[in-house]
Amino acid sequence: MTVVACFRDKDAFWFGTGLLLLLVAGYMPEATYHQLLIILGVGLLAGAFNIGEEASERTPAPISVHSPR
């Protein structure tokens, strides 16, 4: 129910995706595939990927160069 509630909320979509990846990975991951799912899930929960930001927030501010007079 928590994952479904996260999918309904626009701001918590990636949080719900991280929870779902942890659920799919299982309790005792032995394969590399399961370990990758855990790494991706924890990364999404921690906000390490910053997927949900707006494009305008990602672009750096322009650098202004002043020439000496």
C-alpha positions as CSV (number, residue, x, y, z in Angstrom):
1,M,0.0,0.0,0.0
2,T,2.9,2.3,0.6
3,V,4.3,1.9,-2.9
4,V,0.9,2.5,-4.4
5,A,0.5,5.7,-2.3
6,C,3.9,6.8,-3.5
7,F,3.0,6.2,-7.1
8,R,-0.1,8.4,-6.7
9,D,1.9,11.3,-5.4
10,K,3.9,13.1,-8.1
11,D,6.6,14.1,-5.7
12,A,7.1,10.6,-4.2
13,F,7.1,8.6,-7.5
14,W,10.9,7.9,-7.4
15,F,10.7,7.1,-3.7
16,G,8.0,4.5,-4.5
17,T,10.2,3.1,-7.3
18,G,13.1,2.6,-4.9
19,L,10.8,0.8,-2.5
20,L,9.5,-1.4,-5.3
21,L,13.1,-2.3,-6.4
22,L,14.0,-3.3,-2.8
23,L,10.9,-5.5,-2.7
24,V,11.8,-7.2,-6.0
25,A,15.4,-7.7,-5.0
26,G,14.4,-10.0,-2.1
27,Y,15.6,-10.7,1.4
28,M,18.8,-12.6,0.7
29,P,20.2,-11.4,-2.6
30,E,22.9,-13.8,-4.0
31,A,22.9,-12.9,-7.7
32,T,24.6,-9.8,-9.1
33,Y,21.2,-8.8,-10.6
34,H,19.6,-8.7,-7.2
35,Q,22.5,-6.7,-5.7
36,L,22.2,-4.2,-8.5
37,L,18.5,-3.8,-7.7
38,I,19.3,-3.1,-4.1
39,I,21.9,-0.5,-5.0
40,L,19.5,1.3,-7.4
41,G,16.7,1.1,-4.8
42,V,18.7,2.6,-2.0
43,G,20.1,5.2,-4.4
44,L,16.5,6.2,-5.3
45,L,15.5,6.3,-1.7
46,A,18.5,8.5,-0.8
47,G,17.8,10.9,-3.7
48,A,21.3,10.3,-5.1
49,F,20.1,10.4,-8.7
50,N,18.1,13.7,-8.7
51,I,15.7,12.4,-11.4
52,G,12.7,14.5,-10.3
53,E,14.2,17.9,-10.6
54,E,13.0,20.4,-13.2
55,A,15.3,21.0,-16.2
56,S,15.6,24.7,-15.3
57,E,17.0,23.7,-11.9
58,R,19.7,21.4,-13.5
59,T,21.2,24.0,-15.8
60,P,24.0,26.0,-14.2
61,A,23.8,29.8,-13.9
62,P,25.5,31.6,-16.8
63,I,29.0,32.9,-16.0
64,S,29.5,36.5,-16.7
65,V,33.0,37.7,-17.6
66,H,33.9,41.3,-17.1
67,S,36.7,42.8,-19.0
68,P,38.9,45.4,-17.3
69,R,38.6,48.9,-18.6
